[in-house]
Amino acid sequence: MEFRFVHAADLHLGSPFQGLGSTGSETVANHLREAPFLAFRRLVDLCIEHEAAFLLLAGDLFDEEECSVRDLLRCRDELQRLAATGIEVFIIHGNHDPLEGPRPVAWPENVHVFGSEAAVTLPVASLPEVTVTGISYRTARESRKLARQYVCPAEPGFHIAMLHADVGGDTSNSLYAACSVEQLRAAGFPYWALGHIHERRTFSTEPFIAYPGNIQGRNPRETGERGALLVTADTTTKEARAEFVSLQAVRWETLELSIAGLTTLDALENALLDRCESVAAACLPSSLVIRVRLTGRGPLHAELLREGASGDLVERLRSHQPMTPPFVWLESLQLACGSEIDFAARKAGDDLAAEVLRQADARVADAAWFEETLGGLCQHNRAKKALTALSADQLAQLLREAAERCVEALDEEA
């Protein structure tokens, strides 16, 4: 027998947008504050529209353990909408909203919250052959190996496991219930509904092991579509197929535009407007918060370095956009561009800039030099992870770019 359910995680209700300064527009500011709940409402609409049997919320429903009365009651109201249509809700708490005690609100009868002492298995009322197993975080740092507590029921049917954890990472010292994909696969559940990682990721389809990502990006790093998985499962074959459904109310995007070939500020402004409008059209019906990074080399670089130039351009671009949802808000304009320099000619010179370029060229293929030079940085875990992921060609390109930046800096000082 086939049935449908929705798998979502990391709603972070009550979360502020991060990395975003004052917008100067009350309409934009209000919409940004409301974005997590607007996305939640779309999630509830999705469940109702597709007649899902139940909704899984795999951790971090709230952004903080101590959430506001307003957020609690608004969440209760949305869950009540699901109760009115007979859709059950299964909730586990994660590291942002650990379950140290009951919430001071009476959830509707359709809501099932898993405790934090041990993993338990609950039946789905409308589907006798379907169960959900889960456990909530007890504290914000969960060092227990929670995955070890999951035991798949022996009875025939479709059995789901909900887990908020760092899956596939370093299991030796993680404080987020770390476990391996192999460990989950061996447990015997046809479906693992994961939460914690904000990026959508599917580790396996048989059994189905997946993160849906969060439903609303919260900062400039969380770009692209955000949403939930609409899952169709079969109690006989124990197979599941998932469709991603975009739900975000506001979408973050970063775009790059080269200043190469642009000789006037008018041309730059028009190119930026065209790119922003193109991206905005692809994001509808979501509003768009966009970060622009100017790259390349061209004569406009000197103009953009003038005091206040970037800010003036941002204000000009914002003035062209609607301030009512779905709006486009230019978050910032970052300069990663440079002036027009003939580096081949400069390298043939006899000054310090020429020597910098020649030394860089001499080392781009020297693996031993890279290893010795970067050895100190690799003592730090985050730096080591980033550096070891780079290919030899990428390291060489970074070295060339660094040398070119040095030449630019020398020219500016001169």
DANORKA-V949026 format. One record per run of one state. SS is the DSSP state (H for helix, E for strand, L for the rest). FROM is the first residue (numbers start at 0). TO is the last residue. If there is no record, write none. Layout:
SS & FROM & TO
SS & FROM & TO
This chain:
L & 0 & 0
E & 1 & 7
L & 8 & 11
E & 12 & 12
L & 13 & 24
H & 25 & 48
L & 49 & 52
E & 53 & 57
L & 58 & 60
E & 61 & 61
L & 62 & 67
H & 68 & 83
L & 84 & 86
E & 87 & 91
L & 92 & 109
E & 110 & 112
L & 113 & 118
E & 119 & 123
L & 124 & 125
E & 126 & 133
L & 134 & 140
E & 141 & 141
L & 142 & 144
H & 145 & 148
L & 149 & 156
E & 157 & 163
L & 164 & 165
E & 166 & 166
L & 167 & 174
E & 175 & 175
L & 176 & 177
E & 178 & 178
L & 179 & 179
H & 180 & 185
L & 186 & 189
E & 190 & 194
L & 195 & 199
E & 200 & 204
L & 205 & 206
E & 207 & 210
L & 211 & 221
E & 222 & 222
L & 223 & 225
E & 226 & 233
L & 234 & 238
E & 239 & 245
L & 246 & 248
E & 249 & 257
L & 258 & 263
H & 264 & 282
L & 283 & 285
E & 286 & 294
L & 295 & 295
E & 296 & 296
L & 297 & 299
H & 300 & 303
L & 304 & 307
H & 308 & 318
L & 319 & 326
E & 327 & 334
L & 335 & 336
E & 337 & 337
L & 338 & 341
H & 342 & 346
L & 347 & 350
H & 351 & 362
L & 363 & 365
H & 366 & 373
L & 374 & 375
H & 376 & 378
L & 379 & 379
H & 380 & 387
L & 388 & 390
H & 391 & 412
L & 413 & 413
